[in-house]
């Protein structure tokens, strides 16, 4: 079958032939994504019941993760670098679930079944062929990444809780000791599974740069209906054993440049920002680092003392706490919204930006920085969809 000609999408983006067809499918199924997702899993588990054990018992937590990941990858078909990075991390991360190469065809079969049922006006032989080609490429990249990773790292790590510090009613700082060396970079994150909710994983950022003693620190905030976060904050105790996936994420310091670092950390998003500061210090850099630490109130600045100690230690570091409500009474405290505070203190022409926090804060922060003229390639944060994800995908 001949491939269709290349074309332009509604947003003015030029795409390859297959990507145009795939984009049309994605546009059509978007309003019925929930139904398509339910049908996808029904097909997968009816035709391949042995795969059910790879997923959480309660599928309301799983939600649309697997299908969403596939559709996200398909939509990046014309961006090979972004696609390879995204799929490589997925492939390596899927090892902890026990995913094997033989599982991919079953998922692809269910995907085609769901798409053909819900993309009623755009689905035809040509579109199906485009999706088959896309899914074949997607799955192969993930399989290859997993196979390469298997040669150098375990699928997962076991880690013992060695300390549990409840900083506020709903925020705890956990320190873990992994059962073997755990290499990572400051600014990265990992997936965590607790013994109380098997096969339910949540992503958390490392709250320090790599330490000589090999210990790992995480800042955990218990959120409403958050199974893993509530277990870690309110149930975990020293001696408990958690499971960790591989490190991932690209919000790391570029030590080949002398640009300053502009860091925005909202809530527990200050954890990876603190790690970045430690990384700069460990490399002996003296370039300026400006940290905007945002929270609802001064009570929610649970790690402000640590950040202020770092500021007192390193003359190149400035920490600016920003709270949405309350008086400006604490040391250097600013009142308002984090993105607005950053905009007021600009411009930031000589800085690279690093953002970590709730998805809404990241989006508004990116908008504010772009509004000041900062190029997109100098704004770093991890994929926003990864910030709230669980389960296989």
N, C-alpha and C positions, 0 to 999 in steps of 0.2 A: 504494500500500500504506500503510495507516495505521500510524503509529509506535506501539509498545507504550507502556504507561504507565511513568512513572518508578518507581524503586524503591530498595531498600537492598541494599548488598552485605553479604557475610559479616562484613566488618570494621566495619560500622555506618556506612559512608559513603553519603550520599544522592547518587544519580547520575541523569543524564538517561536517557531511554529507550535511546538508542543506546549510551550509555556502559555501561549495565547489560548489554546484549547483548555488547558488546566485552569487558567484564570477564569474562563467562562463558567466552568463547573463550580469552582469555589464561590463565585458570585451567586450562582443559582441556589446552592445548598445552604448558604449562610443563614437565611431566615428560618430554615428547618434543621439547624445543626443538632439540636437536642434529639429530634426524632431519628436523624441519620446516625447519631452516636449510639442510641439504644439499639437500633437495628444492626449496626455493625457488631456490637458485642453479642447480640443474640445469635447472629450467624456464626461468629467465631466459636462460641461455647457450645452451640448445638452440633456443629460439624467437627469440632476438635475439643471435646470435653476435657482432655488431658491438659489443656493449657489453662484451665480455670485456676489451678494451684499457683500459677505465676502471679496472680492478682490478689489484692486485698479481699478479705471476706465480704466487707461492706463496700459495694461498688459506688455508693454515693460519694465516697472519698476519692475513688479513682476518677469518676466523672468522665470528662472527655479527653483525658491526657494523651492516650495513645493515638487516637484519631487526630487530635489537634497537632501532635508532633509531626505526623505524616503530612498533614495538609500544610503546615508551616514549611516543611522541607520542600514540598512540591512547589510552593509559591516562590521559593528562592532558587528555582531551577536555573535562572539566567545569571546568578551571582555565585560562580564556582567557589570562590574563596570563602564566602559566608556559609555556603552550603556545606563545604567540606569541614569547616570548623564546627558548625552546629551538629552535623551528623557524626563526626568523629567523637564528640563528647557524648552523644547519645549512645553510640555503639560501645564505647568503653564503659559508660555507666550501666548499660543493660546487663553487663556480666554479673553484677551483684544479684540480679533477679533469677539467674539461671537460664537466661535466654541463649538459645543455640541457633546455628544457621538453619536447621530444619524447621524452625518456627516461622521464619519469614514468609514462606509461600502461603501458609495458612492465614496469616494476617493480610497478605495481599489479596487472597481470595475473598475474604470478608470485606475488605475495602472496596473491591470492584462491585460486590453485591450491593453494598450500601449506596455507592455512588450511582449505580445504574437505576436504583429504585427511586432516589430522591432528586436526581438531576434529570428530570423527565423531558425537558425541552432541549437540553444541550448534549445529551448522551447519545452517541452513535458509534459506529465502528471506528471511525477516525479518532474520536475522542478516547474511546477505550484503548486503542493502540497507543495513544500518547501517554495515558496513565500507566499502561503496562511498562512502557519504556522508562518512564519516570520512576515508578516504584522499583523496577529492577535495578536502576542506577542507585537509588537511595539505599536499598537494602544491601547492595554490594559494598558501598562505602562503609556502612555500619559494621558489616561482617568483617571486612578487612581491618577496620580500626580495632575491633575486639580481638582479632587474632594477633595483631601486632602487640597490643597491650598485654596479652596473655604471656608473652615472652619475657616481660620485664616487671610485672606487678601482679599481686593477687587480685581476685575478683572483689574482695572486700576485706576489711580489717575488723577485728574485735578490739574494743577499747574499754578499759575499766574507769569508772568514775572515781577520781581520787579526791576531789573536793567539790562542794556544792554550796555556793554563796548566794543566799537570797537577798538581792539588793533592794528590791521593792516588793510590794504585794504580788506582782505578776512578772518580775524580771529576775532571772537567776544567772549567775556566771558559773559555768561548769568547766572543770579541768579534767581532761581524760588522758590516760596512759595507753597508747595503742600496743597491741601484742607484737608488732614488728615495726621497723622503720617506716615512717609515713612521710614521704617527700611531698612538699607543696610549696607554693609561693605566696607571699603576703598579698592579700587582696582576693584570693581565691575562696571557694566555698566547697562544701561536700554535702552528701545526703546522709541522714542519720535515721536509723531504725531502732526502736526500743523493744525490749522483751515483752511489753504489754500490748503492743499493737503490731504483730508480725505482718510483714510485707507492706506496711504503711511507712513511707519515707518522707522526710522533710529536709529542705535545703537550709543550711546554716553556714554563715561565713566564719572563717578563722579570725579570732580576735587578737592575734599576735603574729608577729613574724616567726619563722622557724626558730625554735629554742634549742640550745645545746643539750638540754635534758630530754628532748623529744616529746615533751608534753604538749597537748593541744587544748586551747581554750575557746569556748563559745559563749556568746551572750544570747540567752533564750527568753523570749517574751511569750507568756501564755496568752493565747487569743481565744475568743469565744468559739466553742465547738472545735477547738484545735486539739485533736487527740494527742498528737506527738508533743506539741509544745506544752500542754498541760501536764502530761506525764513527766516531762523533763524538769519542769519548774516545781511541781507540787509532789511528785512521787519518787523521782530518782534520788538515790543516796549513794555515798561512797561505797564502793564494792560492787555496784550494779555493772553489768556488762552491756554495752551498746554495740551496734554494728555500724561501720562507716563505709561509704562508697569511695570511689577514687576522687582526688581533688579535681576541680574543674573551675572554669572562669578565666576571663582575660583582663580583669580590672587590675592589672599589675603595673608596677612602676617601670617606665622606660629609662634605664640607667645610661642610655647612650646620648641623652639630651641633657642640657642644663636648664631647661625650662622650670619655672616654679610649679608647685603643685597646689591647685585649688580644690579642696576636698569638702564635699557636702555630705554630712552624715545625719540622717533623721532617725530618732529613736534608737533601736538596737543596730541601726545601720552605722553607728559610730564604731562598731566592732572592727570591720575591715579597714576603716579609716585609721584607727589606732595602729593596726598592723602595718599599714603603708608608712606611717610616721616612723615606726620602729625599723622598717626596711631601709628608709632613707638614712637613718642614723647609723645602721649597721654597715652601710656602704661608704660611710664617711662623707656623704654629700653635705654641702652647706648651702644648697639652693633654697630659696624661700618656700615655706609650706604654710598655707593659710587654711585653717580648718573651721568651717561653720558647723556647729553642733546644734541641731534643732530638736525641739520637743514642745509638748503642749504647755508645760509649766516648768518652773525651776525644780520641782519635786521629781519630774521625769528625766532630769539630767543625771541619771543614776551613775554615770562614769565620769562626771565632771572633775572630780578630784584627781583622778588618774591623768586626765588630759591636761589639767593645769600643772601637775608635777612635770609632765613632759615639756610643757612650755617653759617652765622655770629651768629645765635642764638644757634645752637646746635653743640658742639665741635666734636661730633661723625659723623657729616655729611660732605662729600666732594662732591662738584658739579663741574663737568668737562664739560664745553660747547665744542662742536665739530661741526665745520662747513665744508662743502664740498669745498667752495670757499672763497677767501678773505684772508687778512693778519691776523696774530695772534696778534692782537692789544689789544683786550679787556681782562679783568681780567681772567687769566687762560685759555684763548681760545686756542683750538687745531684745526689744520686744517687736514682734511682727512675724511675718511668714518668712521661712528660710530663703526661698528664691528671691523675694524682694530685698532682703538684707544683702544678699550676694550682689544683686544688681546695683544697689546703692553704693557699695564699696568698690565697684569696678572703676575703670576697665581692667580687663585681665589679659591683655595682649601677650604677655610673656609667660603665661601659665597654661598647663594642661589640667583639665578638670576631671575629677573622680567623684562619682555620685553613688551613694548607697542608702537605702531606706525603703519606705513603702512605695509601691509602683506609682501612685499619684504624685508623690514628692519628686520622684525621678523625672516623670514626664514634665511637670511644671518647672523643675530645675533646668532640664535640657532646653525648654522653651526660653527661659530667662537668659541662659548663657548664649543661645543662638541669637537672641535679641540684642545682646551686647556686641555681636560681631564675631564671636568665637566660632571657628570652623568646626564642623561636625566631627572631623577626624581627630580633633584634640579633646573630645568629650568622651569619657570612658565610663561605662557601666555595663553590667551583664544583662543578658537577654531578660527583659521585664517579665516574660511569661515564666521564666525559671524561678522567680522570686516566691511563687505561691504554689509550686507543683508538688505532687506526691505520686507514688506508684510507678509502675513500668511505663516508660516512654522517655 
